[in-house]
């Protein structure tokens, strides 16, 4: 018997990303990335956060809101396998699933108060685009949530070594100083789709209100342009998360 459950969006994230491209494939890969969790009006109650500042990490449960499939498929093509092999949807973290829900572990940097938005959470290492709807927040418990001996199936291979990143000084100067380390971290993890390796192709993505364009040759990523995006507010123009992180 089918049962439907109603959920509510309790918050949205404000991050440096305006589109899916460029977002880290997993949470925690780029700890320099800072973001804010801003609650929806019905949930702007400080009492709901009582005791949360005693935890160093959180689970964010959210929606792949721009990757909603017309119908679910029992198998998907994980990018980690080059997009050439199919795996069961429940053996992947693909957004194309019966219920398009994502799960991210983030570091809680602090609990603050915004004069307009009420209580906010400052987090690090989130893999979410600005505007992504959050359904729930739970504390991370290291003695139950971490399993160092767990098997990782077809995803057992560690990510490749980070790319070296070259950003000409005049271009780097266009990036706010507080965002530079995060941008380098994002680029070092190779934002390109795993199946694209054209050394002449120029890629671009939105980051902190900027359009960052780059080229990858071998193990070196070189930024070729950084320009302001007219009329785009930081981290609020997109409402999605990366597709197919596994």
FIZATI-35557 format. One record per atom (N, C-alpha, C): residue in one letter; atom name; x, y, z. Coordinates in steps of 0.1 Angstrom, whole numbers, plus 5000, padded with zeros to 4 digits. Example, Ala and Ser with C-alpha at 12.3 -4.5 7.8 and 13.67 -1.06 7.14 Angstrom:
<nodes>
NODE rest atom    x    y    z
NODE    A    N 5132 4943 5078
NODE    A   CA 5123 4955 5078
NODE    A    C 5132 4967 5078
NODE    S    N 5128 4978 5071
NODE    S   CA 5137 4989 5071
NODE    S    C 5129 5000 5079
</nodes>
This chain:
<nodes>
NODE rest atom    x    y    z
NODE    X    N 5008 4988 5000
NODE    X   CA 5000 5000 5000
NODE    X    C 5009 5013 5000
NODE    X    N 5006 5021 4990
NODE    X   CA 5014 5034 4989
NODE    X    C 5010 5044 5000
NODE    X    N 5020 5050 5006
NODE    X   CA 5017 5060 5016
NODE    X    C 5025 5073 5012
NODE    X    N 5018 5084 5012
NODE    X   CA 5025 5097 5009
NODE    X    C 5027 5104 5022
NODE    X    N 5038 5111 5023
NODE    X   CA 5041 5119 5035
NODE    X    C 5044 5133 5030
NODE    X    N 5039 5143 5038
NODE    X   CA 5041 5157 5034
NODE    X    C 5053 5162 5042
NODE    X    N 5062 5169 5036
NODE    X   CA 5073 5175 5042
NODE    X    C 5073 5190 5040
NODE    X    N 5080 5198 5048
NODE    X   CA 5081 5212 5047
NODE    X    C 5095 5216 5045
NODE    X    N 5097 5226 5037
NODE    X   CA 5111 5232 5036
NODE    X    C 5113 5241 5049
NODE    X    N 5123 5238 5057
NODE    X   CA 5125 5245 5069
NODE    X    C 5135 5256 5067
NODE    X    N 5144 5255 5057
NODE    X   CA 5155 5265 5055
NODE    X    C 5160 5264 5041
NODE    X    N 5168 5273 5037
NODE    X   CA 5175 5273 5025
NODE    X    C 5190 5277 5027
NODE    X    N 5199 5272 5019
NODE    X   CA 5213 5275 5021
NODE    X    C 5217 5287 5012
NODE    X    N 5225 5295 5017
NODE    X   CA 5232 5306 5009
NODE    X    C 5246 5302 5008
NODE    X    N 5250 5300 4995
NODE    X   CA 5264 5295 4992
NODE    X    C 5270 5304 4981
NODE    X    N 5282 5301 4978
NODE    X   CA 5289 5308 4967
NODE    X    C 5285 5304 4953
NODE    X    N 5277 5293 4952
NODE    X   CA 5274 5288 4939
NODE    X    C 5260 5292 4934
NODE    X    N 5260 5296 4921
NODE    X   CA 5247 5299 4915
NODE    X    C 5242 5289 4906
NODE    X    N 5250 5279 4902
NODE    X   CA 5246 5268 4894
NODE    X    C 5253 5255 4899
NODE    X    N 5248 5244 4893
NODE    X   CA 5253 5231 4897
NODE    X    C 5268 5229 4894
NODE    X    N 5272 5234 4882
NODE    X   CA 5286 5232 4878
NODE    X    C 5295 5239 4888
NODE    X    N 5306 5231 4892
NODE    X   CA 5316 5237 4901
NODE    X    C 5314 5232 4915
NODE    X    N 5302 5228 4919
NODE    X   CA 5299 5224 4933
NODE    X    C 5307 5211 4936
NODE    X    N 5314 5210 4947
NODE    X   CA 5321 5198 4950
NODE    X    C 5312 5186 4949
NODE    X    N 5317 5174 4945
NODE    X   CA 5309 5162 4944
NODE    X    C 5305 5156 4957
NODE    X    N 5311 5160 4968
NODE    X   CA 5307 5155 4981
NODE    X    C 5309 5166 4991
NODE    X    N 5302 5165 5002
NODE    X   CA 5304 5175 5012
NODE    X    C 5317 5172 5019
NODE    X    N 5324 5183 5024
NODE    X   CA 5336 5181 5032
NODE    X    C 5349 5181 5023
NODE    X    N 5347 5180 5010
NODE    X   CA 5359 5180 5001
NODE    X    C 5367 5193 5002
NODE    X    N 5359 5204 5003
NODE    X   CA 5365 5218 5003
NODE    X    C 5361 5224 5016
NODE    X    N 5368 5222 5027
NODE    X   CA 5364 5228 5040
NODE    X    C 5364 5243 5041
NODE    X    N 5371 5249 5031
NODE    X   CA 5372 5264 5031
NODE    X    C 5359 5270 5027
NODE    X    N 5350 5262 5021
NODE    X   CA 5338 5268 5016
NODE    X    C 5328 5271 5027
NODE    X    N 5325 5284 5028
NODE    X   CA 5315 5288 5039
NODE    X    C 5302 5290 5033
NODE    X    N 5291 5288 5041
NODE    X   CA 5278 5290 5037
NODE    X    C 5269 5293 5049
NODE    X    N 5257 5298 5046
NODE    X   CA 5248 5301 5057
NODE    X    C 5235 5293 5055
NODE    X    N 5229 5288 5066
NODE    X   CA 5216 5281 5065
NODE    X    C 5206 5291 5071
NODE    X    N 5197 5296 5063
NODE    X   CA 5187 5306 5067
NODE    X    C 5173 5299 5067
NODE    X    N 5167 5301 5079
NODE    X   CA 5154 5294 5081
NODE    X    C 5143 5301 5074
NODE    X    N 5133 5293 5070
NODE    X   CA 5120 5299 5065
NODE    X    C 5113 5305 5077
NODE    X    N 5104 5315 5074
NODE    X   CA 5097 5323 5085
NODE    X    C 5091 5314 5096
NODE    X    N 5084 5304 5092
NODE    X   CA 5077 5296 5103
NODE    X    C 5087 5289 5113
NODE    X    N 5100 5288 5109
NODE    X   CA 5109 5281 5117
NODE    X    C 5120 5290 5123
NODE    X    N 5118 5303 5122
NODE    X   CA 5128 5312 5128
NODE    X    C 5126 5314 5143
NODE    X    N 5129 5303 5149
NODE    X   CA 5126 5302 5164
NODE    X    C 5139 5298 5170
NODE    X    N 5145 5306 5178
NODE    X   CA 5158 5304 5185
NODE    X    C 5157 5291 5193
NODE    X    N 5146 5289 5199
NODE    X   CA 5145 5277 5208
NODE    X    C 5147 5264 5201
NODE    X    N 5144 5264 5187
NODE    X   CA 5146 5252 5180
NODE    X    C 5161 5248 5178
NODE    X    N 5170 5258 5181
NODE    X   CA 5184 5255 5180
NODE    X    C 5191 5254 5193
NODE    X    N 5183 5253 5204
NODE    X   CA 5189 5253 5217
NODE    X    C 5198 5240 5218
NODE    X    N 5210 5241 5222
NODE    X   CA 5219 5230 5224
NODE    X    C 5227 5227 5211
NODE    X    N 5223 5232 5199
NODE    X   CA 5230 5229 5187
NODE    X    C 5245 5233 5187
NODE    X    N 5248 5244 5193
NODE    X   CA 5261 5249 5193
NODE    X    C 5271 5240 5201
NODE    X    N 5266 5230 5207
NODE    X   CA 5275 5220 5213
NODE    X    C 5280 5209 5204
NODE    X    N 5276 5209 5192
NODE    X   CA 5280 5199 5182
NODE    X    C 5289 5206 5172
NODE    X    N 5299 5199 5167
NODE    X   CA 5309 5204 5157
NODE    X    C 5304 5202 5143
NODE    X    N 5296 5192 5141
NODE    X   CA 5292 5189 5127
NODE    X    C 5277 5186 5127
NODE    X    N 5271 5187 5115
NODE    X   CA 5256 5185 5113
NODE    X    C 5254 5177 5101
NODE    X    N 5242 5171 5100
NODE    X   CA 5237 5165 5088
NODE    X    C 5226 5174 5083
NODE    X    N 5227 5178 5070
NODE    X   CA 5217 5185 5063
NODE    X    C 5210 5176 5054
NODE    X    N 5197 5175 5055
NODE    X   CA 5188 5167 5046
NODE    X    C 5181 5177 5037
NODE    X    N 5183 5175 5024
NODE    X   CA 5178 5185 5014
NODE    X    C 5172 5179 5002
NODE    X    N 5168 5187 4993
NODE    X   CA 5161 5183 4981
NODE    X    C 5169 5186 4968
NODE    X    N 5171 5176 4959
NODE    X   CA 5176 5179 4946
NODE    X    C 5165 5186 4937
NODE    X    N 5162 5198 4940
NODE    X   CA 5150 5205 4935
NODE    X    C 5151 5208 4920
NODE    X    N 5163 5208 4914
NODE    X   CA 5164 5210 4899
NODE    X    C 5168 5198 4892
NODE    X    N 5167 5187 4898
NODE    X   CA 5171 5174 4892
NODE    X    C 5159 5164 4894
NODE    X    N 5147 5169 4892
NODE    X   CA 5135 5161 4895
NODE    X    C 5132 5153 4882
NODE    X    N 5133 5140 4882
NODE    X   CA 5130 5132 4871
NODE    X    C 5115 5130 4868
NODE    X    N 5111 5129 4856
NODE    X   CA 5097 5127 4853
NODE    X    C 5092 5113 4858
NODE    X    N 5101 5103 4858
NODE    X   CA 5098 5090 4864
NODE    X    C 5111 5084 4868
NODE    X    N 5111 5076 4879
NODE    X   CA 5123 5071 4884
NODE    X    C 5127 5059 4876
NODE    X    N 5140 5056 4876
NODE    X   CA 5146 5044 4869
NODE    X    C 5153 5036 4880
NODE    X    N 5152 5023 4879
NODE    X   CA 5159 5014 4889
NODE    X    C 5174 5015 4887
NODE    X    N 5179 5019 4875
NODE    X   CA 5194 5020 4873
NODE    X    C 5198 5034 4868
NODE    X    N 5210 5038 4871
NODE    X   CA 5215 5050 4866
NODE    X    C 5230 5048 4862
NODE    X    N 5236 5058 4855
NODE    X   CA 5249 5058 4850
NODE    X    C 5258 5067 4859
NODE    X    N 5265 5061 4869
NODE    X   CA 5273 5069 4878
NODE    X    C 5285 5076 4870
NODE    X    N 5287 5089 4871
NODE    X   CA 5299 5095 4865
NODE    X    C 5312 5089 4869
NODE    X    N 5313 5084 4881
NODE    X   CA 5325 5078 4886
NODE    X    C 5329 5067 4877
NODE    X    N 5320 5060 4871
NODE    X   CA 5323 5049 4862
NODE    X    C 5323 5053 4848
NODE    X    N 5324 5066 4845
NODE    X   CA 5326 5071 4832
NODE    X    C 5312 5072 4825
NODE    X    N 5301 5070 4831
NODE    X   CA 5288 5071 4825
NODE    X    C 5285 5059 4816
NODE    X    N 5294 5049 4816
NODE    X   CA 5293 5038 4807
NODE    X    C 5286 5025 4813
NODE    X    N 5285 5025 4826
NODE    X   CA 5280 5013 4833
NODE    X    C 5268 5017 4841
NODE    X    N 5258 5008 4842
NODE    X   CA 5247 5011 4850
NODE    X    C 5248 5004 4864
NODE    X    N 5243 5011 4874
NODE    X   CA 5242 5006 4887
NODE    X    C 5228 5009 4893
NODE    X    N 5225 5001 4903
NODE    X   CA 5212 5003 4909
NODE    X    C 5211 5017 4916
NODE    X    N 5200 5024 4914
NODE    X   CA 5199 5037 4919
NODE    X    C 5202 5038 4934
NODE    X    N 5199 5027 4942
NODE    X   CA 5201 5028 4956
NODE    X    C 5215 5024 4960
NODE    X    N 5224 5021 4950
NODE    X   CA 5238 5019 4952
NODE    X    C 5246 5032 4948
NODE    X    N 5239 5043 4945
NODE    X   CA 5245 5055 4941
NODE    X    C 5240 5067 4949
NODE    X    N 5246 5078 4947
NODE    X   CA 5240 5090 4953
NODE    X    C 5234 5099 4942
NODE    X    N 5231 5093 4932
NODE    X   CA 5224 5101 4921
NODE    X    C 5212 5108 4925
NODE    X    N 5209 5120 4920
NODE    X   CA 5197 5128 4924
NODE    X    C 5185 5122 4918
NODE    X    N 5186 5113 4908
NODE    X   CA 5175 5108 4901
NODE    X    C 5170 5095 4908
NODE    X    N 5162 5097 4918
NODE    X   CA 5157 5086 4926
NODE    X    C 5142 5088 4929
NODE    X    N 5135 5078 4935
NODE    X   CA 5121 5080 4938
NODE    X    C 5118 5092 4946
NODE    X    N 5126 5095 4956
NODE    X   CA 5125 5107 4964
NODE    X    C 5138 5114 4963
NODE    X    N 5139 5125 4956
NODE    X   CA 5151 5132 4953
NODE    X    C 5157 5139 4965
NODE    X    N 5162 5132 4975
NODE    X   CA 5167 5137 4988
NODE    X    C 5182 5135 4989
NODE    X    N 5189 5146 4993
NODE    X   CA 5203 5145 4995
NODE    X    C 5207 5146 5010
NODE    X    N 5219 5142 5013
NODE    X   CA 5223 5141 5027
NODE    X    C 5238 5147 5027
NODE    X    N 5241 5157 5035
NODE    X   CA 5254 5162 5035
NODE    X    C 5259 5164 5049
NODE    X    N 5271 5161 5052
NODE    X   CA 5277 5163 5065
NODE    X    C 5285 5176 5064
NODE    X    N 5283 5186 5073
NODE    X   CA 5290 5199 5072
NODE    X    C 5295 5202 5086
NODE    X    N 5305 5211 5087
NODE    X   CA 5310 5216 5099
NODE    X    C 5302 5228 5104
NODE    X    N 5298 5228 5116
NODE    X   CA 5291 5239 5122
NODE    X    C 5301 5249 5127
NODE    X    N 5302 5261 5120
NODE    X   CA 5311 5271 5125
NODE    X    C 5306 5280 5136
NODE    X    N 5292 5281 5136
NODE    X   CA 5286 5289 5146
NODE    X    C 5271 5291 5144
NODE    X    N 5265 5296 5154
NODE    X   CA 5250 5299 5154
NODE    X    C 5250 5314 5156
NODE    X    N 5243 5321 5146
NODE    X   CA 5242 5336 5147
NODE    X    C 5228 5341 5146
NODE    X    N 5227 5354 5146
NODE    X   CA 5214 5361 5145
NODE    X    C 5215 5371 5134
NODE    X    N 5206 5371 5125
NODE    X   CA 5205 5381 5114
NODE    X    C 5194 5390 5117
NODE    X    N 5196 5403 5116
NODE    X   CA 5185 5412 5119
NODE    X    C 5172 5410 5110
NODE    X    N 5174 5405 5098
NODE    X   CA 5163 5403 5090
NODE    X    C 5158 5389 5089
NODE    X    N 5167 5379 5090
NODE    X   CA 5164 5365 5088
NODE    X    C 5163 5357 5101
NODE    X    N 5166 5363 5112
NODE    X   CA 5165 5356 5125
NODE    X    C 5177 5347 5127
NODE    X    N 5176 5336 5134
NODE    X   CA 5187 5327 5137
NODE    X    C 5193 5321 5124
NODE    X    N 5206 5320 5122
NODE    X   CA 5212 5314 5111
NODE    X    C 5223 5305 5115
NODE    X    N 5227 5295 5107
NODE    X   CA 5238 5286 5110
NODE    X    C 5249 5289 5100
NODE    X    N 5261 5291 5105
NODE    X   CA 5273 5292 5096
NODE    X    C 5280 5279 5095
NODE    X    N 5281 5274 5083
NODE    X   CA 5286 5260 5081
NODE    X    C 5298 5261 5071
NODE    X    N 5306 5250 5071
NODE    X   CA 5317 5249 5062
NODE    X    C 5316 5235 5055
NODE    X    N 5321 5235 5042
NODE    X   CA 5322 5222 5035
NODE    X    C 5309 5218 5029
NODE    X    N 5299 5226 5027
NODE    X   CA 5287 5222 5021
NODE    X    C 5288 5220 5006
NODE    X    N 5281 5210 5000
NODE    X   CA 5281 5208 4986
NODE    X    C 5268 5211 4980
NODE    X    N 5263 5223 4983
NODE    X   CA 5250 5227 4979
NODE    X    C 5250 5240 4971
NODE    X    N 5242 5242 4961
NODE    X   CA 5240 5255 4954
NODE    X    C 5231 5264 4963
NODE    X    N 5234 5277 4961
NODE    X   CA 5226 5287 4969
NODE    X    C 5211 5285 4965
NODE    X    N 5203 5285 4976
NODE    X   CA 5189 5284 4974
NODE    X    C 5183 5270 4976
NODE    X    N 5192 5260 4977
NODE    X   CA 5188 5246 4979
NODE    X    C 5179 5245 4991
NODE    X    N 5167 5239 4990
NODE    X   CA 5158 5237 5001
NODE    X    C 5162 5226 5011
NODE    X    N 5162 5229 5023
NODE    X   CA 5166 5220 5034
NODE    X    C 5154 5215 5041
NODE    X    N 5153 5202 5043
NODE    X   CA 5141 5196 5049
NODE    X    C 5143 5193 5064
NODE    X    N 5156 5191 5068
NODE    X   CA 5158 5188 5082
NODE    X    C 5173 5190 5085
NODE    X    N 5176 5192 5098
NODE    X   CA 5190 5193 5103
NODE    X    C 5191 5184 5115
NODE    X    N 5202 5176 5115
NODE    X   CA 5204 5167 5127
NODE    X    C 5218 5168 5131
NODE    X    N 5221 5166 5144
NODE    X   CA 5235 5166 5148
NODE    X    C 5242 5154 5144
NODE    X    N 5255 5156 5141
NODE    X   CA 5264 5145 5137
NODE    X    C 5270 5139 5149
NODE    X    N 5269 5125 5151
NODE    X   CA 5275 5119 5162
NODE    X    C 5287 5110 5158
NODE    X    N 5299 5113 5162
NODE    X   CA 5310 5106 5157
NODE    X    C 5311 5092 5161
NODE    X    N 5305 5088 5172
NODE    X   CA 5306 5074 5177
NODE    X    C 5296 5065 5170
NODE    X    N 5286 5070 5162
NODE    X   CA 5277 5062 5155
NODE    X    C 5277 5065 5140
NODE    X    N 5280 5078 5136
NODE    X   CA 5279 5082 5122
NODE    X    C 5292 5079 5114
NODE    X    N 5303 5077 5121
NODE    X   CA 5316 5075 5114
NODE    X    C 5320 5060 5115
NODE    X    N 5322 5054 5103
NODE    X   CA 5326 5040 5103
NODE    X    C 5338 5038 5094
NODE    X    N 5350 5040 5100
NODE    X   CA 5363 5040 5092
NODE    X    C 5365 5027 5085
NODE    X    N 5359 5016 5089
NODE    X   CA 5362 5003 5082
NODE    X    C 5351 4999 5073
NODE    X    N 5342 5008 5070
NODE    X   CA 5331 5005 5061
NODE    X    C 5336 5003 5046
NODE    X    N 5329 4994 5039
NODE    X   CA 5333 4991 5025
NODE    X    C 5325 5001 5016
NODE    X    N 5332 5005 5005
NODE    X   CA 5326 5016 4997
NODE    X    C 5323 5011 4983
NODE    X    N 5321 4998 4981
NODE    X   CA 5317 4993 4968
NODE    X    C 5325 4998 4956
NODE    X    N 5318 5001 4945
NODE    X   CA 5325 5006 4933
NODE    X    C 5331 5020 4935
NODE    X    N 5327 5027 4947
NODE    X   CA 5333 5040 4949
NODE    X    C 5344 5040 4959
NODE    X    N 5350 5028 4961
NODE    X   CA 5361 5026 4970
NODE    X    C 5374 5034 4967
NODE    X    N 5376 5036 4954
NODE    X   CA 5388 5043 4950
NODE    X    C 5388 5057 4954
NODE    X    N 5398 5062 4960
NODE    X   CA 5399 5076 4965
NODE    X    C 5399 5085 4953
NODE    X    N 5394 5097 4954
NODE    X   CA 5395 5107 4943
NODE    X    C 5409 5109 4939
NODE    X    N 5411 5113 4926
NODE    X   CA 5424 5115 4921
NODE    X    C 5431 5126 4929
NODE    X    N 5444 5127 4928
NODE    X   CA 5452 5137 4934
NODE    X    C 5447 5151 4929
NODE    X    N 5447 5161 4937
NODE    X   CA 5442 5174 4933
NODE    X    C 5451 5180 4922
NODE    X    N 5444 5187 4913
NODE    X   CA 5451 5194 4903
NODE    X    C 5458 5206 4908
NODE    X    N 5469 5210 4902
NODE    X   CA 5476 5222 4905
NODE    X    C 5468 5234 4899
NODE    X    N 5466 5245 4906
NODE    X   CA 5458 5256 4901
NODE    X    C 5466 5268 4899
NODE    X    N 5465 5274 4887
NODE    X   CA 5472 5286 4884
NODE    X    C 5462 5297 4881
NODE    X    N 5463 5308 4889
NODE    X   CA 5454 5319 4887
NODE    X    C 5463 5332 4886
NODE    X    N 5463 5338 4875
NODE    X   CA 5471 5350 4873
NODE    X    C 5468 5360 4884
NODE    X    N 5478 5367 4890
NODE    X   CA 5475 5376 4900
NODE    X    C 5465 5387 4897
NODE    X    N 5464 5392 4885
NODE    X   CA 5454 5402 4882
NODE    X    C 5440 5397 4882
NODE    X    N 5439 5384 4879
NODE    X   CA 5425 5378 4880
NODE    X    C 5422 5374 4894
NODE    X    N 5431 5369 4902
NODE    X   CA 5429 5366 4916
NODE    X    C 5425 5378 4924
NODE    X    N 5430 5389 4920
NODE    X   CA 5427 5402 4927
NODE    X    C 5412 5405 4926
NODE    X    N 5405 5400 4916
NODE    X   CA 5391 5402 4914
NODE    X    C 5382 5394 4924
NODE    X    N 5388 5385 4930
NODE    X   CA 5381 5376 4940
NODE    X    C 5382 5382 4954
NODE    X    N 5371 5383 4961
NODE    X   CA 5372 5388 4975
NODE    X    C 5382 5379 4983
NODE    X    N 5390 5385 4991
NODE    X   CA 5401 5378 4998
NODE    X    C 5396 5366 5006
NODE    X    N 5384 5368 5012
NODE    X   CA 5379 5357 5020
NODE    X    C 5374 5345 5012
NODE    X    N 5373 5347 4999
NODE    X   CA 5368 5336 4990
NODE    X    C 5379 5329 4982
NODE    X    N 5391 5334 4983
NODE    X   CA 5402 5329 4974
NODE    X    C 5406 5315 4977
NODE    X    N 5407 5311 4990
NODE    X   CA 5411 5298 4993
NODE    X    C 5400 5288 4989
NODE    X    N 5388 5292 4991
NODE    X   CA 5377 5283 4988
NODE    X    C 5377 5280 4973
NODE    X    N 5379 5291 4965
NODE    X   CA 5379 5289 4950
NODE    X    C 5390 5280 4946
NODE    X    N 5402 5282 4951
NODE    X   CA 5413 5273 4948
NODE    X    C 5410 5259 4951
NODE    X    N 5404 5257 4963
NODE    X   CA 5400 5243 4967
NODE    X    C 5390 5237 4957
NODE    X    N 5380 5245 4953
NODE    X   CA 5370 5240 4944
NODE    X    C 5377 5236 4931
NODE    X    N 5385 5244 4925
NODE    X   CA 5392 5242 4913
NODE    X    C 5401 5230 4913
NODE    X    N 5408 5228 4925
NODE    X   CA 5418 5217 4926
NODE    X    C 5411 5204 4925
NODE    X    N 5398 5203 4928
NODE    X   CA 5391 5190 4927
NODE    X    C 5385 5187 4913
NODE    X    N 5389 5196 4904
NODE    X   CA 5385 5194 4890
NODE    X    C 5370 5194 4888
NODE    X    N 5364 5205 4886
NODE    X   CA 5349 5206 4885
NODE    X    C 5344 5200 4872
NODE    X    N 5352 5197 4862
NODE    X   CA 5347 5192 4850
NODE    X    C 5339 5179 4851
NODE    X    N 5330 5176 4842
NODE    X   CA 5324 5163 4842
NODE    X    C 5335 5152 4840
NODE    X    N 5334 5141 4847
NODE    X   CA 5344 5131 4847
NODE    X    C 5348 5126 4833
NODE    X    N 5338 5127 4824
NODE    X   CA 5341 5121 4811
NODE    X    C 5346 5131 4801
NODE    X    N 5349 5144 4805
NODE    X   CA 5354 5154 4795
NODE    X    C 5368 5157 4799
NODE    X    N 5377 5156 4788
NODE    X   CA 5391 5158 4790
NODE    X    C 5397 5166 4779
NODE    X    N 5390 5174 4772
NODE    X   CA 5395 5182 4761
NODE    X    C 5404 5193 4767
NODE    X    N 5417 5193 4764
NODE    X   CA 5426 5203 4770
NODE    X    C 5424 5217 4764
NODE    X    N 5416 5218 4753
NODE    X   CA 5414 5231 4747
NODE    X    C 5401 5238 4751
NODE    X    N 5392 5230 4757
NODE    X   CA 5379 5235 4761
NODE    X    C 5380 5244 4773
NODE    X    N 5373 5255 4772
NODE    X   CA 5372 5264 4783
NODE    X    C 5359 5262 4791
NODE    X    N 5359 5260 4804
NODE    X   CA 5348 5258 4812
NODE    X    C 5345 5270 4821
NODE    X    N 5333 5272 4825
NODE    X   CA 5330 5283 4833
NODE    X    C 5319 5280 4843
NODE    X    N 5319 5286 4855
NODE    X   CA 5308 5284 4865
NODE    X    C 5307 5297 4873
NODE    X    N 5296 5298 4880
NODE    X   CA 5294 5310 4889
NODE    X    C 5299 5307 4903
NODE    X    N 5306 5317 4908
NODE    X   CA 5311 5315 4922
NODE    X    C 5312 5329 4928
NODE    X    N 5305 5331 4939
NODE    X   CA 5305 5343 4947
NODE    X    C 5302 5355 4939
NODE    X    N 5292 5354 4930
NODE    X   CA 5289 5366 4921
NODE    X    C 5298 5368 4910
NODE    X    N 5307 5358 4907
NODE    X   CA 5317 5360 4896
NODE    X    C 5315 5348 4886
NODE    X    N 5319 5350 4874
NODE    X   CA 5320 5339 4864
NODE    X    C 5335 5335 4863
NODE    X    N 5338 5323 4867
NODE    X   CA 5352 5318 4866
NODE    X    C 5353 5309 4854
NODE    X    N 5363 5312 4846
NODE    X   CA 5365 5304 4834
NODE    X    C 5379 5298 4834
NODE    X    N 5380 5285 4830
NODE    X   CA 5393 5278 4832
NODE    X    C 5395 5268 4821
NODE    X    N 5407 5263 4820
NODE    X   CA 5411 5253 4811
NODE    X    C 5420 5243 4819
NODE    X    N 5419 5230 4815
NODE    X   CA 5427 5220 4822
NODE    X    C 5436 5213 4812
NODE    X    N 5449 5213 4814
NODE    X   CA 5458 5205 4806
NODE    X    C 5467 5197 4815
NODE    X    N 5465 5183 4813
NODE    X   CA 5472 5174 4822
NODE    X    C 5468 5176 4836
NODE    X    N 5477 5178 4845
NODE    X   CA 5474 5179 4859
NODE    X    C 5473 5194 4864
NODE    X    N 5473 5203 4854
NODE    X   CA 5473 5217 4857
NODE    X    C 5460 5224 4853
NODE    X    N 5453 5231 4862
NODE    X   CA 5442 5239 4858
NODE    X    C 5446 5253 4859
NODE    X    N 5443 5260 4848
NODE    X   CA 5447 5274 4847
NODE    X    C 5434 5283 4845
NODE    X    N 5432 5293 4853
NODE    X   CA 5421 5302 4852
NODE    X    C 5424 5312 4841
NODE    X    N 5415 5314 4831
NODE    X   CA 5417 5323 4820
NODE    X    C 5409 5336 4821
NODE    X    N 5399 5336 4830
NODE    X   CA 5391 5348 4831
NODE    X    C 5383 5347 4844
NODE    X    N 5381 5358 4851
NODE    X   CA 5372 5360 4862
NODE    X    C 5365 5373 4860
NODE    X    N 5352 5373 4859
NODE    X   CA 5344 5385 4856
NODE    X    C 5332 5385 4865
NODE    X    N 5328 5397 4869
NODE    X   CA 5316 5399 4877
NODE    X    C 5304 5396 4868
NODE    X    N 5294 5390 4874
NODE    X   CA 5281 5386 4868
NODE    X    C 5271 5397 4871
NODE    X    N 5267 5405 4861
NODE    X   CA 5258 5416 4863
NODE    X    C 5244 5411 4868
NODE    X    N 5240 5418 4879
NODE    X   CA 5226 5415 4883
NODE    X    C 5225 5402 4891
NODE    X    N 5235 5396 4895
NODE    X   CA 5234 5383 4902
NODE    X    C 5238 5385 4916
NODE    X    N 5230 5382 4925
NODE    X   CA 5233 5382 4940
NODE    X    C 5240 5370 4944
NODE    X    N 5249 5370 4953
NODE    X   CA 5257 5359 4957
NODE    X    C 5248 5347 4962
NODE    X    N 5250 5336 4955
NODE    X   CA 5245 5323 4960
NODE    X    C 5230 5322 4961
NODE    X    N 5222 5331 4954
NODE    X   CA 5208 5330 4955
NODE    X    C 5201 5327 4941
NODE    X    N 5208 5327 4931
NODE    X   CA 5202 5326 4918
NODE    X    C 5200 5311 4913
NODE    X    N 5206 5302 4920
NODE    X   CA 5204 5288 4917
NODE    X    C 5198 5280 4929
NODE    X    N 5191 5269 4926
NODE    X   CA 5184 5262 4937
NODE    X    C 5186 5247 4934
NODE    X    N 5198 5243 4932
NODE    X   CA 5200 5229 4929
NODE    X    C 5213 5224 4935
NODE    X    N 5216 5211 4933
NODE    X   CA 5228 5205 4938
NODE    X    C 5234 5197 4927
NODE    X    N 5247 5193 4929
NODE    X   CA 5253 5186 4918
NODE    X    C 5246 5173 4914
NODE    X    N 5246 5170 4901
NODE    X   CA 5239 5157 4897
NODE    X    C 5249 5146 4897
NODE    X    N 5245 5134 4902
NODE    X   CA 5253 5123 4901
NODE    X    C 5267 5123 4907
NODE    X    N 5268 5126 4920
NODE    X   CA 5281 5127 4926
NODE    X    C 5289 5114 4926
NODE    X    N 5282 5103 4925
NODE    X   CA 5289 5090 4924
NODE    X    C 5287 5084 4910
</nodes>
